[in-house]
Amino acid sequence: MPVLILILLVVAEIYVLITVGSWIGAGFTILALIGFSLLGLYLLKREGSKAFRALREAMDTRRPPHREIADGVIIFLGGLLMLLPGFISDVVGMLCLLPPTRALVRRALFGLVLRRVPAPMRFLSSRGPTAGRPESPVIEGEIDPR
C-alpha cells in the first residue's frame, strides 16, 4: 500500500509540474521550483535553530521536550519536502515549516502516534512506578529501642 501511495504522489507531482509549465512556461516553472527550494532552505535554517533553542531550554528547565522533539522532526521533514522538486511536496513542506500550521501537523502526528502505540506503553516513565505521584514526605528521626 505505501508503494502505491508513493507512485500516485509521483504521478500527481508530474501532472502538476506539466500543468503549471503549460500555464507559465518551462523557464518560469524551473525558476519557481528553485525559488521554493531556496525558501525551504531559509525556513529550515531559521525554524530549525528556533526548535533547537527551544529543545535546549526545555532540557535546561528539566521539563519533557515532547513538543520540541516533534517540532524538530516536522521541521526536518518539511525542509526535506521543500528540497524535492514538485509543487505538492513544496506546499506540504511549507505547512510543516510555518509555525501556525506546524502546530496542526504536530497535533495530527500526536494523534496518529497515540492511535498506533499500544495503551500500556503510553504512560511509561523513566522515573519508575511512582512517576506522577506526589513524593511521600520524609520524616527524619531516631528509633528509641526501649
Secondary structure as GFF3:
##gff-version 3
##sequence-region A 1 146
A	DSSP	alpha_helix	2	24	.	.	.	ID=ss1
A	DSSP	alpha_helix	26	60	.	.	.	ID=ss2
A	DSSP	alpha_helix	66	83	.	.	.	ID=ss3
A	DSSP	alpha_helix	87	97	.	.	.	ID=ss4
A	DSSP	alpha_helix	99	116	.	.	.	ID=ss5
A	DSSP	alpha_helix	119	122	.	.	.	ID=ss6
###
